[in-house]
Amino acid sequence: MPYFDAASSAPLHPVARQALLASLDEGWADPARLHREGRRAALLLDAAREAAAEAVGCRPDELVFTSSGTRAVHSAVAGALAGRRRVGRHLVLSAVEHSSVIHCAGALAAEGGSFSEVPVDRTGAVDPAAYGRALRPDTALACLQSANHEVGTEQPVAETAEICAAAGVPLMVDAAQSLGWGPVPGRWSLLAASAHKWGGPAGVGLLAVRKGVRFAPRGPVDERESGRAPGFENIPAIVAAAASLRAVRAEAAAEAVRLRALVDRIRAAVGSLVPDVEVVGDPVRRLPHLVTFSCLYVDGETLLHELDRAGFSVSSGSSCTSSTLTPSHVLKAMGVLTEGNVRVSLPAGTTDEEVDGFLGALPGVVSDVREKLGAPVPAAAAPAPRTSLVVDALGRRCPIPVIELAKVIGGVPVGGTVTVLSDDEAARLDIPAWCAMREQEYVGEEPADRGSAYVVRRLR
């Protein structure tokens, strides 16, 4: 069964498995002790730190291991804000950061601080100049991911880091998605990553803090990991994480070329095989293994279940999933279609045959889901004499409001309007996105007794 969700967690790399098993016998002792077993454990920990630092592009004494990538992010943001508290309590971040960064911003605001979100374009990329405009005299820290976790768009980290450095503001980079493919360029100040994203074991994060960056760990500290990650180090997992990072880096150049070609095939084929699909993210400046697309008139949760039944494990940022009833903040910030969203992220070793199988199964799966939901079938419809229609979709969840709109748009003449009544949050994003895809005019949103009224004018 092909596993196409490497962006969530990559399969354990064979080198990681070998290193983990070997270090279970050698790295179980306390590396802070001076006896033979402790010294052996300390040597393993030091070697892992040096290997990881080389991959990150920092000094070994600038890098510590944490219990997860999320913990690395939380520690980086909290420590940098605390270290620069005399400057102020303002944080700058992009609108598409990982939830771990967004939660930090929310916690800062709850404690009396403030934050500014930098918008992104339709590909999910920020404008470095926008970061410069968002920086204030009281800005203590800026955050920018190296590549987006949902759509794969790479961010202009090096350019943004220069702008931040000129303003005297440290830049924290969440490199979880990209570190396995190569080092993060530019003069970043702090960096966080997670081993399970590149095929290392879960439960190991990296936190790098450049020398000269003001940093004050929050909460109780101890002598472990320079006081920045308290608690006994999981040396076997750390050794496996460092070994696998070195291994995937050695394979990255060739594997990136191979996977990028497979992803290019998916990007090109999806639109021709399945009608009413929007492929999102930057088509060029992106991670080599990831592609995301959204299907009109599809319930995202059902689509993922049906693909799973067909033998393909994928993920979604769609609003139509069991875990959330609100749209993906990434897709929302990009202004693209949120319904029926599918993220395909290929692990190392994915074959042509596996991609062929996915492309062969996808059209039928999407068609079946649309049929179950009563989605419109393309057909010539004679315009009715009425110049406006009202569709009542109150109480009905994504993608039903858009499906009902698509069914009746042919029932008004060119120039006529359809008003969709909906109380589903996703409709605010998906109706304008549908209009852009179908070349209809989105007039706007109006208040209603319940929910909102979304007005669409037929142009063709």
C-alpha positions as CSV (number, residue, x, y, z in Angstrom):
1,M,0.0,0.0,0.0
2,P,1.7,3.2,-1.1
3,Y,2.3,5.7,1.7
4,F,2.1,9.3,0.3
5,D,2.2,11.3,3.6
6,A,5.9,11.8,4.2
7,A,5.3,15.5,5.0
8,S,3.5,14.3,8.2
9,S,6.1,11.7,9.1
10,A,8.6,9.9,6.9
11,P,9.1,6.1,7.2
12,L,12.1,5.2,9.4
13,H,15.2,5.3,7.3
14,P,17.2,2.0,7.3
15,V,20.3,3.9,8.6
16,A,18.2,5.2,11.5
17,R,17.0,1.7,12.4
18,Q,20.6,0.4,12.4
19,A,21.9,3.2,14.5
20,L,19.0,3.0,16.9
21,L,19.6,-0.7,17.5
22,A,23.3,-0.3,17.9
23,S,23.1,2.6,20.3
24,L,20.6,0.9,22.5
25,D,23.5,-1.3,23.7
26,E,26.0,1.5,23.9
27,G,24.1,4.7,24.8
28,W,21.9,3.8,27.7
29,A,24.1,5.3,30.5
30,D,24.0,8.9,31.8
31,P,26.4,11.0,29.7
32,A,26.9,13.4,32.6
33,R,28.7,10.7,34.6
34,L,32.5,10.0,34.6
35,H,32.4,6.3,34.7
36,R,33.2,4.1,31.6
37,E,29.6,3.7,30.5
38,G,28.8,7.4,31.0
39,R,31.9,8.4,28.9
40,R,30.8,6.0,26.2
41,A,27.3,7.6,26.1
42,A,28.8,11.1,26.1
43,L,31.0,10.2,23.1
44,L,27.9,9.0,21.2
45,L,26.0,12.2,22.1
46,D,28.9,14.5,21.1
47,A,29.3,12.6,17.8
48,A,25.6,13.0,17.0
49,R,25.7,16.7,17.9
50,E,28.6,17.3,15.5
51,A,26.9,15.4,12.7
52,A,23.7,17.3,13.2
53,A,25.4,20.7,13.4
54,E,27.3,20.0,10.2
55,A,24.0,19.3,8.5
56,V,22.4,22.4,9.9
57,G,25.3,24.6,9.2
58,C,26.1,25.7,12.7
59,R,28.6,25.1,15.5
60,P,28.1,22.0,17.7
61,D,27.9,24.2,20.8
62,E,25.0,26.1,19.1
63,L,22.8,23.1,18.8
64,V,20.8,21.1,21.4
65,F,18.4,18.2,21.1
66,T,14.8,18.5,22.3
67,S,12.0,16.0,22.8
68,S,10.2,17.0,19.5
69,G,10.2,19.6,16.7
70,T,7.3,21.3,18.4
71,R,9.2,21.6,21.6
72,A,12.2,23.0,19.6
73,V,9.9,25.7,18.1
74,H,8.3,26.6,21.5
75,S,11.7,26.8,23.2
76,A,13.1,28.9,20.3
77,V,10.3,31.5,20.3
78,A,10.0,31.7,24.1
79,G,13.7,31.9,24.7
80,A,14.3,34.6,22.1
81,L,11.4,36.7,23.3
82,A,12.6,36.4,26.9
83,G,16.1,37.2,25.9
84,R,15.0,40.4,24.1
85,R,12.2,41.4,26.5
86,R,13.9,44.8,27.0
87,V,13.4,45.5,23.2
88,G,9.7,44.7,23.3
89,R,7.1,42.0,23.1
90,H,6.2,42.0,19.5
91,L,6.5,39.0,17.2
92,V,6.3,38.9,13.4
93,L,5.3,35.7,11.6
94,S,3.9,34.7,8.2
95,A,0.2,33.8,7.8
96,V,1.1,30.2,6.8
97,E,3.4,29.2,9.7
98,H,3.0,25.8,11.3
99,S,0.5,25.7,14.2
100,S,3.4,25.4,16.7
101,V,4.5,28.9,15.8
102,I,0.9,30.2,15.7
103,H,0.3,28.8,19.2
104,C,3.4,30.7,20.4
105,A,1.9,33.9,18.9
106,G,-1.4,33.3,20.7
107,A,0.4,32.7,24.0
108,L,2.3,35.9,23.6
109,A,-0.8,37.9,23.0
110,A,-2.5,36.3,26.0
111,E,0.4,37.5,28.1
112,G,0.1,41.1,27.0
113,G,2.4,41.0,24.0
114,S,1.4,41.4,20.3
115,F,2.1,39.9,16.9
116,S,1.8,40.7,13.2
117,E,1.0,38.3,10.5
118,V,2.7,38.9,7.1
119,P,0.3,37.9,4.2
120,V,1.3,35.5,1.4
121,D,0.5,35.5,-2.3
122,R,-1.6,32.9,-4.0
123,T,1.3,30.5,-4.2
124,G,1.8,30.7,-0.4
125,A,5.1,32.7,-0.6
126,V,5.8,35.9,1.5
127,D,7.3,39.1,0.1
128,P,10.5,39.8,2.1
129,A,9.8,43.5,1.9
130,A,6.5,42.8,3.7
131,Y,8.6,41.5,6.6
132,G,10.5,44.7,6.6
133,R,7.4,46.7,6.8
134,A,6.0,44.6,9.6
135,L,9.1,45.1,11.8
136,R,8.7,47.7,14.6
137,P,11.0,49.2,17.2
138,D,9.5,46.8,19.8
139,T,9.8,43.7,17.6
140,A,11.8,41.1,19.5
141,L,11.6,38.2,17.0
142,A,10.5,37.3,13.5
143,C,9.6,33.7,12.4
144,L,9.5,32.2,8.9
145,Q,9.3,28.6,7.8
146,S,11.8,27.4,5.2
147,A,9.1,25.6,3.2
148,N,5.4,25.3,3.8
149,H,4.1,22.0,5.3
150,E,0.8,21.9,3.4
151,V,1.6,23.1,-0.2
152,G,5.4,22.8,-0.3
153,T,6.2,26.4,-1.3
154,E,9.7,27.4,-0.4
155,Q,10.1,30.8,1.4
156,P,12.7,33.4,0.7
157,V,14.5,32.9,3.9
158,A,17.9,34.3,2.9
159,E,16.4,37.6,1.6
160,T,14.1,37.9,4.7
161,A,17.1,37.2,7.0
162,E,19.0,40.0,5.5
163,I,16.2,42.4,6.1
164,C,15.7,41.3,9.7
165,A,19.5,41.5,10.3
166,A,19.6,45.0,9.0
167,A,16.8,45.9,11.5
168,G,18.6,44.1,14.3
169,V,15.8,41.5,14.7
170,P,16.7,37.8,15.0
171,L,14.9,35.4,12.6
172,M,13.7,32.0,13.7
173,V,13.4,29.5,10.9
174,D,11.1,26.4,11.2
175,A,13.1,24.0,8.9
176,A,11.1,20.9,9.7
177,Q,10.0,20.2,6.1
178,S,13.2,21.1,4.3
179,L,16.2,20.2,6.5
180,G,16.4,16.7,5.0
181,W,16.8,18.2,1.6
182,G,19.6,20.6,2.4
183,P,20.8,23.4,4.8
184,V,18.8,26.6,5.2
185,P,20.5,29.5,3.5
186,G,21.0,33.0,4.9
187,R,21.8,34.7,8.2
188,W,19.1,33.1,10.3
189,S,19.5,33.4,14.0
190,L,17.5,30.4,15.4
191,L,16.4,27.1,13.7
192,A,14.1,24.3,14.7
193,A,13.6,20.9,13.1
194,S,12.1,17.5,13.7
195,A,13.8,14.1,13.1
196,H,10.7,12.2,12.0
197,K,10.3,14.5,9.0
198,W,13.4,13.1,7.4
199,G,13.2,9.5,8.4
200,G,14.6,9.7,11.9
201,P,12.8,8.4,15.0
202,A,9.9,10.4,16.5
203,G,10.6,12.3,19.7
204,V,13.8,14.1,18.6
205,G,13.9,17.8,17.7
206,L,16.8,20.1,16.9
207,L,17.2,23.6,18.2
208,A,20.1,25.8,17.0
209,V,20.8,29.2,18.5
210,R,23.5,31.2,16.9
211,K,26.2,32.7,19.1
212,G,25.4,36.3,19.9
213,V,21.6,35.8,19.9
214,R,20.1,36.9,23.2
215,F,18.3,33.8,24.5
216,A,16.9,33.1,28.0
217,P,15.3,29.7,28.5
218,R,11.9,29.8,30.0
219,G,10.9,27.6,32.9
220,P,13.0,25.5,35.2
221,V,16.4,24.4,33.7
222,D,19.0,21.9,34.5
223,E,22.5,21.1,33.4
224,R,21.4,19.1,30.3
225,E,21.7,20.5,26.8
226,S,23.1,23.9,27.9
227,G,20.0,24.4,30.0
228,R,17.9,24.7,26.9
229,A,16.3,21.3,26.9
230,P,16.0,19.9,30.4
231,G,15.7,16.1,31.1
232,F,17.7,13.0,30.4
233,E,18.8,12.8,26.7
234,N,17.4,9.9,24.6
235,I,20.8,9.0,23.3
236,P,19.8,6.1,21.0
237,A,17.1,8.1,19.3
238,I,19.4,11.1,19.0
239,V,22.1,9.0,17.5
240,A,19.6,7.5,15.0
241,A,18.3,11.0,14.1
242,A,21.8,12.3,13.4
243,A,22.8,9.3,11.4
244,S,19.7,9.3,9.3
245,L,20.0,13.1,8.6
246,R,23.5,12.5,7.3
247,A,22.2,9.5,5.2
248,V,19.3,11.4,3.6
249,R,21.5,14.3,2.8
250,A,23.9,12.1,1.0
251,E,20.9,10.8,-1.1
252,A,19.1,14.1,-1.4
253,A,20.4,15.5,-4.7
254,A,19.6,12.4,-6.7
255,E,16.4,11.6,-4.9
256,A,15.2,15.2,-5.3
257,V,15.6,15.0,-9.1
258,R,13.7,11.7,-9.2
259,L,10.8,12.7,-6.9
260,R,10.5,16.1,-8.6
261,A,9.9,14.4,-11.9
262,L,7.2,12.2,-10.3
263,V,5.5,15.2,-8.7
264,D,5.6,17.1,-12.0
265,R,3.7,14.2,-13.5
266,I,1.1,14.4,-10.8
267,R,0.8,18.2,-11.2
268,A,0.3,17.9,-14.9
269,A,-2.0,14.9,-14.9
270,V,-4.4,15.8,-12.1
271,G,-5.9,18.7,-14.0
272,S,-6.5,16.7,-17.2
273,L,-7.7,13.5,-15.5
274,V,-10.1,15.2,-13.0
275,P,-12.3,18.2,-13.9
276,D,-12.6,21.1,-11.6
277,V,-9.3,20.7,-9.8
278,E,-7.0,23.5,-8.6
279,V,-3.3,22.6,-8.1
280,V,-1.9,24.9,-5.4
281,G,1.5,26.1,-4.3
282,D,4.4,27.4,-6.3
283,P,5.0,25.3,-9.4
284,V,8.8,25.9,-9.3
285,R,10.0,27.1,-6.0
286,R,8.8,24.2,-3.9
287,L,9.9,21.0,-2.1
288,P,10.7,18.2,-4.6
289,H,8.4,15.6,-3.1
290,L,5.1,17.4,-2.4
291,V,2.1,18.4,-4.4
292,T,-1.3,19.7,-3.2
293,F,-4.5,20.0,-5.1
294,S,-8.2,20.8,-4.3
295,C,-11.2,19.2,-5.9
296,L,-14.5,21.1,-6.3
297,Y,-17.7,19.5,-5.0
298,V,-15.9,16.9,-2.8
299,D,-16.1,16.1,0.9
300,G,-12.5,16.0,1.9
301,E,-12.9,13.4,4.7
302,T,-14.8,11.1,2.4
303,L,-12.2,11.6,-0.4
304,L,-9.3,10.6,2.0
305,H,-11.2,7.6,3.2
306,E,-11.9,6.4,-0.3
307,L,-8.3,6.9,-1.4
308,D,-7.3,4.9,1.7
309,R,-9.7,2.1,0.7
310,A,-8.1,2.2,-2.8
311,G,-4.7,1.7,-1.2
312,F,-3.2,5.2,-1.0
313,S,-2.4,7.0,2.2
314,V,-2.6,10.8,1.7
315,S,-3.4,13.8,3.9
316,S,-5.5,16.9,3.6
317,G,-5.7,20.5,4.7
318,S,-9.4,20.6,3.8
319,S,-12.0,22.1,6.0
320,C,-14.1,19.1,5.4
321,T,-12.3,16.7,7.7
322,S,-13.3,15.1,11.0
323,S,-10.6,16.9,12.9
324,T,-11.8,20.4,12.1
325,L,-14.8,22.3,10.8
326,T,-12.7,25.4,9.9
327,P,-10.7,25.8,6.7
328,S,-6.9,25.2,6.7
329,H,-5.3,28.5,7.8
330,V,-2.7,28.0,5.0
331,L,-5.2,27.6,2.2
332,K,-7.3,30.4,3.7
333,A,-4.3,32.8,3.7
334,M,-3.5,31.8,0.1
335,G,-7.0,32.5,-1.0
336,V,-7.4,29.2,-2.8
337,L,-10.0,26.5,-2.8
338,T,-10.2,24.6,0.5
339,E,-12.7,21.9,-0.2
340,G,-11.6,18.5,-1.3
341,N,-8.0,19.2,-0.6
342,V,-5.4,16.4,-1.0
343,R,-1.7,16.6,-0.1
344,V,0.5,14.0,-1.7
345,S,4.1,13.9,-0.2
346,L,6.2,11.1,-1.6
347,P,8.7,9.3,0.6
348,A,12.2,8.3,-0.7
349,G,11.9,5.2,-2.9
350,T,8.5,6.0,-4.4
351,T,8.2,4.2,-7.8
352,D,6.8,5.2,-11.1
353,E,4.3,2.3,-10.8
354,E,3.0,3.6,-7.5
355,V,2.4,7.1,-9.0
356,D,0.7,5.4,-12.0
357,G,-1.5,3.5,-9.7
358,F,-2.5,6.7,-7.8
359,L,-3.3,8.6,-11.0
360,G,-5.3,5.6,-12.3
361,A,-7.4,5.4,-9.1
362,L,-7.9,9.2,-8.5
363,P,-10.5,10.0,-11.2
364,G,-12.8,7.2,-10.3
365,V,-12.6,8.0,-6.6
366,V,-13.3,11.7,-7.1
367,S,-16.2,10.9,-9.5
368,D,-17.8,8.5,-7.0
369,V,-17.6,11.0,-4.1
370,R,-19.1,13.7,-6.3
371,E,-21.9,11.4,-7.4
372,K,-22.7,10.5,-3.8
373,L,-22.9,14.2,-2.9
374,G,-25.1,15.1,-6.0
375,A,-22.5,17.3,-7.6
376,P,-23.4,18.9,-10.9
377,V,-22.6,17.1,-14.2
378,P,-21.4,19.5,-16.9
379,A,-24.2,20.1,-19.4
380,A,-25.7,22.9,-21.5
381,A,-28.5,24.5,-19.6
382,A,-31.0,26.9,-21.1
383,P,-31.1,30.2,-19.2
384,A,-34.4,30.8,-17.3
385,P,-36.1,34.2,-17.6
386,R,-35.5,34.9,-13.9
387,T,-32.5,37.2,-13.4
388,S,-31.8,36.1,-9.9
389,L,-32.0,33.0,-7.7
390,V,-31.5,32.3,-4.0
391,V,-30.0,29.1,-2.8
392,D,-30.7,28.2,0.8
393,A,-27.7,26.2,2.1
394,L,-28.1,27.1,5.8
395,G,-27.0,24.3,8.1
396,R,-25.2,22.4,5.4
397,R,-21.4,21.9,5.4
398,C,-18.7,22.2,2.8
399,P,-18.8,21.3,-0.1
400,I,-22.7,21.4,-0.3
401,P,-23.0,25.3,-0.6
402,V,-20.7,25.3,-3.7
403,I,-22.4,22.2,-5.1
404,E,-25.8,23.9,-4.9
405,L,-24.4,27.1,-6.5
406,A,-22.9,25.1,-9.4
407,K,-26.3,23.4,-9.9
408,V,-28.3,26.6,-10.4
409,I,-25.8,29.0,-12.0
410,G,-27.0,27.9,-15.4
411,G,-30.6,28.8,-14.4
412,V,-30.0,32.6,-14.6
413,P,-29.0,34.4,-17.8
414,V,-25.6,36.0,-18.3
415,G,-25.6,39.0,-16.0
416,G,-28.0,37.4,-13.6
417,T,-27.1,36.6,-10.0
418,V,-27.3,33.7,-7.6
419,T,-27.3,34.4,-3.8
420,V,-26.1,31.6,-1.6
421,L,-27.3,31.6,2.0
422,S,-24.8,29.8,4.2
423,D,-23.6,29.6,7.8
424,D,-20.6,27.4,7.0
425,E,-17.2,29.2,7.5
426,A,-15.7,27.5,4.5
427,A,-18.2,29.1,2.1
428,R,-16.5,32.5,2.7
429,L,-13.4,31.1,1.0
430,D,-14.7,28.4,-1.3
431,I,-17.4,30.5,-3.2
432,P,-14.9,33.1,-4.3
433,A,-12.5,30.4,-5.2
434,W,-15.2,28.6,-7.3
435,C,-15.9,31.9,-9.1
436,A,-12.3,32.3,-10.0
437,M,-12.0,28.7,-11.3
438,R,-15.3,28.9,-13.2
439,E,-14.8,32.5,-14.5
440,Q,-17.8,33.9,-12.8
441,E,-18.0,37.2,-10.9
442,Y,-18.0,37.1,-7.1
443,V,-20.0,40.2,-6.2
444,G,-19.4,39.9,-2.4
445,E,-20.8,38.9,1.0
446,E,-23.8,40.5,2.6
447,P,-25.3,40.1,6.1
448,A,-28.2,37.8,6.5
449,D,-30.6,36.8,9.3
450,R,-28.5,33.6,9.7
451,G,-25.0,33.3,8.4
452,S,-24.2,35.3,5.3
453,A,-25.4,35.9,1.8
454,Y,-22.8,35.3,-1.0
455,V,-23.7,37.0,-4.3
456,V,-22.4,35.6,-7.6
457,R,-23.0,37.1,-11.0
458,R,-23.0,34.8,-14.1
459,L,-20.5,35.9,-16.7
460,R,-20.5,33.0,-19.1
